């Protein structure tokens, strides 16, 4: 299966940076496979590092936008019917729903760092009809550092780019913990200010 995906990704290489964006639009193609390979292409001198990261980050927005559109125009019933084609099960949907209800629009950014939420979170954003530009900007801001990490590691590892996946996850874990901590502090502050306003009124 991995070889089929690699052949699929290699096909888009002939389209240069646009090919990276298109490949990442397909949610069934793991970014964890595409981006280290892109880093290897940078290592080979076939691509520029900065343009590759930018293309990967834009592609990282286009993919979630397809799920956002599915949620916005199809609703939950359509998602449950076709979500399996994006490797999204009802369990992930329920988790993403709860996450969105609890934390609001900011999940378009924070959710990208949370395992079990990062892919499915686009759907409740769409169902809630979150502003598409806000969704895209939040998603891009989250995808930029993640993309840079995978591409740079792919470039550093060169021919051993396949080893990047496990290493990148170990880097992302502390980042995820920090993001969750910031999110909790923000929620606690929001609850405290709301409580303060109620007391004053």
C-alpha positions as a Markdown table, in Angstrom:
| # | Residue | x | y | z |
|---|---|---|---|---|
| 1 | Unk | 0.0 | 0.0 | 0.0 |
| 2 | Unk | 2.8 | 2.4 | 0.9 |
| 3 | Unk | 4.5 | 1.8 | -2.5 |
| 4 | Unk | 1.2 | 2.6 | -4.3 |
| 5 | Unk | 1.0 | 5.9 | -2.3 |
| 6 | Unk | 4.6 | 6.7 | -3.1 |
| 7 | Unk | 4.1 | 6.2 | -6.8 |
| 8 | Unk | 1.0 | 8.4 | -6.5 |
| 9 | Unk | 3.1 | 11.2 | -4.8 |
| 10 | Unk | 5.9 | 10.8 | -7.3 |
| 11 | Unk | 3.5 | 11.3 | -10.2 |
| 12 | Unk | 2.7 | 14.8 | -8.8 |
| 13 | Unk | 6.3 | 15.7 | -8.5 |
| 14 | Unk | 6.3 | 16.5 | -12.2 |
| 15 | Unk | 3.9 | 19.4 | -11.4 |
| 16 | Unk | 6.6 | 20.8 | -9.0 |
| 17 | Unk | 5.2 | 22.8 | -6.0 |
| 18 | Unk | 1.7 | 22.7 | -7.4 |
| 19 | Unk | 2.0 | 18.9 | -7.3 |
| 20 | Unk | 2.8 | 19.0 | -3.5 |
| 21 | Unk | -0.4 | 21.0 | -2.9 |
| 22 | Unk | -2.5 | 18.7 | -5.0 |
| 23 | Unk | -1.1 | 15.5 | -3.4 |
| 24 | Unk | -1.9 | 16.9 | 0.1 |
| 25 | Unk | -5.5 | 17.8 | -1.0 |
| 26 | Unk | -6.3 | 14.0 | -0.9 |
| 27 | Unk | -6.9 | 13.3 | 2.7 |
| 28 | Unk | -6.2 | 9.5 | 2.2 |
| 29 | Unk | -2.6 | 10.4 | 1.4 |
| 30 | Unk | -0.8 | 10.9 | 4.7 |
| 31 | Unk | 1.1 | 14.1 | 5.1 |
| 32 | Unk | 3.6 | 12.2 | 7.3 |
| 33 | Unk | 4.6 | 10.3 | 4.1 |
| 34 | Unk | 4.4 | 13.2 | 1.6 |
| 35 | Unk | 6.4 | 15.9 | 3.5 |
| 36 | Unk | 9.5 | 13.9 | 4.4 |
| 37 | Unk | 9.7 | 12.8 | 0.8 |
| 38 | Unk | 9.4 | 16.4 | -0.2 |
| 39 | Unk | 12.3 | 17.1 | 2.2 |
| 40 | Unk | 14.3 | 14.4 | 0.3 |
| 41 | Unk | 13.6 | 16.2 | -3.0 |
| 42 | Unk | 15.0 | 19.3 | -1.4 |
| 43 | Unk | 18.1 | 17.3 | -0.3 |
| 44 | Unk | 18.5 | 16.2 | -3.9 |
| 45 | Unk | 18.3 | 19.8 | -5.1 |
| 46 | Unk | 15.1 | 19.3 | -7.0 |
| 47 | Unk | 13.2 | 21.8 | -4.9 |
| 48 | Unk | 13.8 | 25.0 | -2.8 |
| 49 | Unk | 13.3 | 24.4 | 0.9 |
| 50 | Unk | 11.2 | 27.6 | 1.5 |
| 51 | Unk | 9.0 | 27.1 | -1.5 |
| 52 | Unk | 8.5 | 23.5 | -0.6 |
| 53 | Unk | 7.4 | 24.4 | 3.0 |
| 54 | Unk | 5.0 | 27.0 | 1.7 |
| 55 | Unk | 3.5 | 24.6 | -0.9 |
| 56 | Unk | 3.2 | 21.9 | 1.8 |
| 57 | Unk | 1.5 | 24.4 | 4.2 |
| 58 | Unk | -1.0 | 25.5 | 1.5 |
| 59 | Unk | -1.7 | 21.9 | 0.7 |
| 60 | Unk | -2.2 | 21.3 | 4.4 |
| 61 | Unk | -5.1 | 23.8 | 4.2 |
| 62 | Unk | -6.6 | 22.5 | 1.0 |
| 63 | Unk | -7.0 | 18.9 | 2.4 |
| 64 | Unk | -8.9 | 20.1 | 5.5 |
| 65 | Unk | -11.0 | 22.4 | 3.3 |
| 66 | Unk | -12.5 | 19.4 | 1.5 |
| 67 | Unk | -13.6 | 18.0 | 4.9 |
| 68 | Unk | -14.8 | 21.4 | 6.0 |
| 69 | Unk | -17.0 | 21.6 | 2.8 |
| 70 | Unk | -18.3 | 18.1 | 3.4 |
| 71 | Unk | -19.4 | 19.2 | 6.9 |
| 72 | Unk | -20.8 | 22.5 | 5.8 |
| 73 | Unk | -22.8 | 21.4 | 2.8 |
| 74 | Unk | -23.5 | 17.8 | 3.7 |
| 75 | Unk | -23.9 | 17.8 | 7.4 |
| 76 | Unk | -23.3 | 15.0 | 9.8 |
| 77 | Unk | -25.4 | 12.3 | 8.0 |
| 78 | Unk | -23.3 | 12.8 | 4.8 |
| 79 | Unk | -20.1 | 12.7 | 6.8 |
| 80 | Unk | -21.1 | 9.5 | 8.5 |
| 81 | Unk | -21.8 | 8.0 | 5.1 |
| 82 | Unk | -18.7 | 9.1 | 3.3 |
| 83 | Unk | -16.3 | 9.7 | 6.2 |
| 84 | Unk | -14.8 | 6.2 | 5.8 |
| 85 | Unk | -13.3 | 7.3 | 2.5 |
| 86 | Unk | -11.3 | 9.9 | 4.4 |
| 87 | Unk | -10.4 | 7.3 | 7.2 |
| 88 | Unk | -12.7 | 9.1 | 9.6 |
| 89 | Unk | -14.9 | 6.9 | 11.8 |
| 90 | Unk | -17.8 | 7.9 | 14.0 |
| 91 | Unk | -15.6 | 7.8 | 17.0 |
| 92 | Unk | -13.3 | 10.4 | 15.7 |
| 93 | Unk | -16.3 | 12.5 | 14.6 |
| 94 | Unk | -17.8 | 12.4 | 18.1 |
| 95 | Unk | -14.4 | 13.3 | 19.7 |
| 96 | Unk | -14.0 | 16.3 | 17.3 |
| 97 | Unk | -17.6 | 17.4 | 17.9 |
| 98 | Unk | -17.0 | 17.5 | 21.7 |
| 99 | Unk | -13.7 | 19.3 | 21.2 |
| 100 | Unk | -15.4 | 22.0 | 19.0 |
| 101 | Unk | -18.3 | 22.5 | 21.3 |
| 102 | Unk | -16.0 | 22.9 | 24.2 |
| 103 | Unk | -13.3 | 25.2 | 22.7 |
| 104 | Unk | -15.0 | 27.0 | 19.8 |
| 105 | Unk | -13.4 | 28.3 | 16.6 |
| 106 | Unk | -9.9 | 28.2 | 18.0 |
| 107 | Unk | -9.9 | 24.4 | 17.5 |
| 108 | Unk | -9.1 | 25.0 | 13.8 |
| 109 | Unk | -5.7 | 25.9 | 15.1 |
| 110 | Unk | -5.3 | 23.9 | 18.3 |
| 111 | Unk | -7.0 | 20.8 | 17.0 |
| 112 | Unk | -4.2 | 20.2 | 14.5 |
| 113 | Unk | -1.8 | 19.3 | 17.3 |
| 114 | Unk | -4.2 | 16.9 | 19.1 |
| 115 | Unk | -3.9 | 13.2 | 18.1 |
| 116 | Unk | -7.3 | 11.7 | 17.2 |
| 117 | Unk | -8.7 | 15.2 | 16.6 |
| 118 | Unk | -6.4 | 16.8 | 14.0 |
| 119 | Unk | -8.0 | 15.3 | 10.9 |
| 120 | Unk | -11.7 | 15.2 | 11.9 |
| 121 | Unk | -11.8 | 18.6 | 13.5 |
| 122 | Unk | -12.5 | 20.3 | 10.0 |
| 123 | Unk | -15.9 | 18.6 | 9.9 |
| 124 | Unk | -17.6 | 20.2 | 12.9 |
| 125 | Unk | -16.0 | 23.5 | 11.8 |
| 126 | Unk | -17.9 | 23.1 | 8.5 |
| 127 | Unk | -21.1 | 21.9 | 10.2 |
| 128 | Unk | -21.0 | 25.0 | 12.5 |
| 129 | Unk | -20.5 | 27.2 | 9.3 |
| 130 | Unk | -17.4 | 28.8 | 10.8 |
| 131 | Unk | -16.1 | 31.6 | 8.6 |
| 132 | Unk | -14.1 | 29.9 | 5.8 |
| 133 | Unk | -11.3 | 32.5 | 5.8 |
| 134 | Unk | -10.9 | 32.3 | 9.5 |
| 135 | Unk | -10.8 | 28.5 | 9.3 |
| 136 | Unk | -8.2 | 28.7 | 6.5 |
| 137 | Unk | -5.9 | 31.1 | 8.3 |
| 138 | Unk | -6.0 | 29.2 | 11.6 |
| 139 | Unk | -5.3 | 26.0 | 9.7 |
| 140 | Unk | -2.4 | 27.5 | 7.8 |
| 141 | Unk | -0.9 | 28.9 | 11.0 |
| 142 | Unk | -1.0 | 25.4 | 12.5 |
| 143 | Unk | 0.2 | 23.6 | 9.4 |
| 144 | Unk | 3.2 | 25.9 | 8.8 |
| 145 | Unk | 5.4 | 24.7 | 11.7 |
| 146 | Unk | 4.3 | 21.1 | 11.3 |
| 147 | Unk | 5.1 | 21.2 | 7.6 |
| 148 | Unk | 8.5 | 22.8 | 8.2 |
| 149 | Unk | 9.4 | 20.2 | 10.8 |
| 150 | Unk | 8.7 | 17.3 | 8.4 |
| 151 | Unk | 10.3 | 18.8 | 5.4 |
| 152 | Unk | 13.5 | 19.9 | 7.2 |
| 153 | Unk | 13.9 | 16.5 | 8.8 |
| 154 | Unk | 13.3 | 14.9 | 5.4 |
| 155 | Unk | 16.1 | 17.1 | 4.0 |
| 156 | Unk | 18.4 | 16.3 | 6.9 |
| 157 | Unk | 17.8 | 12.6 | 6.8 |
| 158 | Unk | 18.2 | 12.5 | 3.0 |
| 159 | Unk | 18.1 | 8.9 | 1.7 |
| 160 | Unk | 16.8 | 7.7 | 5.1 |
| 161 | Unk | 13.8 | 10.1 | 4.9 |
| 162 | Unk | 11.4 | 7.2 | 5.8 |
| 163 | Unk | 12.7 | 7.3 | 9.3 |
| 164 | Unk | 11.4 | 10.8 | 9.8 |
| 165 | Unk | 7.8 | 9.9 | 10.7 |
| 166 | Unk | 8.6 | 8.4 | 14.2 |
| 167 | Unk | 11.1 | 11.1 | 15.0 |
| 168 | Unk | 8.8 | 13.9 | 14.0 |
| 169 | Unk | 6.1 | 12.5 | 16.3 |
| 170 | Unk | 8.5 | 12.6 | 19.2 |
| 171 | Unk | 9.1 | 16.3 | 18.5 |
| 172 | Unk | 5.4 | 17.0 | 18.1 |
| 173 | Unk | 4.4 | 15.4 | 21.4 |
| 174 | Unk | 5.9 | 18.1 | 23.7 |
| 175 | Unk | 4.5 | 20.7 | 21.3 |
| 176 | Unk | 1.1 | 19.2 | 21.6 |
| 177 | Unk | 1.4 | 19.2 | 25.4 |
| 178 | Unk | 2.4 | 22.9 | 25.4 |
| 179 | Unk | -0.5 | 23.7 | 23.1 |
| 180 | Unk | -3.0 | 21.9 | 25.3 |
| 181 | Unk | -1.6 | 23.7 | 28.4 |
| 182 | Unk | -2.0 | 27.1 | 26.7 |
| 183 | Unk | -5.6 | 26.1 | 25.7 |
| 184 | Unk | -6.4 | 25.1 | 29.2 |
| 185 | Unk | -5.0 | 28.4 | 30.6 |
| 186 | Unk | -7.0 | 30.4 | 28.0 |
| 187 | Unk | -10.2 | 28.5 | 28.9 |
| 188 | Unk | -9.6 | 29.0 | 32.7 |
| 189 | Unk | -9.0 | 32.8 | 32.1 |
| 190 | Unk | -12.2 | 33.0 | 30.0 |
| 191 | Unk | -14.2 | 31.3 | 32.6 |
| 192 | Unk | -12.7 | 33.6 | 35.3 |
| 193 | Unk | -13.5 | 36.8 | 33.4 |
| 194 | Unk | -17.1 | 35.6 | 32.6 |
| 195 | Unk | -17.6 | 34.9 | 36.3 |
| 196 | Unk | -16.2 | 38.3 | 37.2 |
| 197 | Unk | -18.6 | 40.0 | 34.8 |
| 198 | Unk | -21.5 | 38.2 | 36.3 |
| 199 | Unk | -20.5 | 39.2 | 39.8 |
| 200 | Unk | -20.1 | 42.9 | 38.8 |
| 201 | Unk | -23.5 | 42.9 | 37.1 |
